[in-house]
């Protein structure tokens, strides 16, 4: 059994991207729970414990900014990292002002992604849960 490095909620409306990120982060020892809408992300984030929330920007039912703000208003303690194609400095500032701890622009180098995820998840993340 391998110790889980942390639980990540990944919210992205693109199925292929969700599947890729779930597989990639899973191979690195993270447990990933995926959601495809703002509503689903909010429900999961407020009903389960996560060590990190990884967010896209654009969804059919709202924006990652709105979800980030709702999570902060609800007292969700997990760090939030945007992973989005939005790349203007004012968009990045808007995400950070909404309560995010970081912003990565798609596409990103895998190592840069993993370094940022590890930076935001404490080394004792996931309370010692184990995976097979």
N, C-alpha and C positions, 0 to 999 in steps of 0.2 A: 504494500500500500504506500501511496505517495501522499505527503501532506499537501493540502490545498494551500496555494499561496494567497488566495483571497477570492471573494465572490464579487463578480462584476455584473451589473445590469447594463446590457447594451441595447440601446433604443435607436433603431434605424428602420426606415420604411422599405429599404431595398433588400429583398430576400437573399440575393447572392452575396451582398456585402455582409449581412448578418451571419450567413453560413460560413463565409470565409473567416470573419473575425472570431466567431465562436470556435472554429477549428484551430485557428492560430493561437488564440489565448489559452485554449484547452491544452494544446501541446506544451505550453509553457507552465502548466500546472494551476491555471486559474479555472474556477467554476464560473461559467458564463450562462446567464439567463437572458434570453433575448425577447424583446418586445418590438412591435412594429408601428405603434401609434402613441401619441401623447397620453391618451386615456389609459392605455394598457401599461405604459411606463409608470405613470403616476400611481396606478393601482398596485403594481408590483413593488415600487419603491417605498410605498407607505405601509405595505403589509408584510414585507420581508426585510431582513437585514442584508445590506450590501456594503462592501468595502470601497466600491467605486461605482459611479454611474458614468457611462460612456454614451455621449449623445450626438446625434446628427442634428441638423438645423431645420430642415423642411419636412413636414408631415402633412398628410391629408386633413388631419383634424387640429392643426395648430403648428407651433414652432418649438424648437428646442429651447429657445429663450423663455417662452411661456412655461414650459415644463420645468426648467431650471428655477425660475422664480417661484413656481408652485411648490417645488421640493423644499426650497429655502423657507418659504412661508409656513410649511408644515413641519419644519424643524428636522428635516432629513439631514443627518450629520455626515453622510458619505461625501467624499470629494467628488466633484463633477469635472469631467474632461470632455470637451467638445472634440469630435472627429468629423469634420465637415468640409465640403467644397467651398464654402464661403471663405473669401480670402482678403477682403478689404480690412484695413486696420480698424475702421469704425465698427465693423461687425465683430471683430475679435474683442474690442473694448466693450461692446454691448454685452457679449457673453460673460466676460470677466466681471462686469458691473452687476450682472444678474446673479452672480454667486458662484461662477465656475472658477476652478483653480488652474485650468489650462486650456489650450486650444491648439489642435493639430489640424493642418490643412491637408485634405485628401488630394492626391494620394500621398502617403507618407512612407518613408523608409521603415521597414519592419523594426529595425533596431531602435530607431527614434521612438516608435510607438511603445515598444517594450520598456525602454528606459523611462518614459513618461508614466506608464502604468505602474511600474515598480516604485517610482518616486512618490506616487500618491497613495499607495497601499502600504501600510506599516508591515514590517517584516514578520510580525506576529498575526497578520490578517487571518480571517476566517476562523478564529478561535480554535485552531488545531484540528479542524475537520480533516478527514482523510478521504482520498479517492482511490479507486482501484486502478 
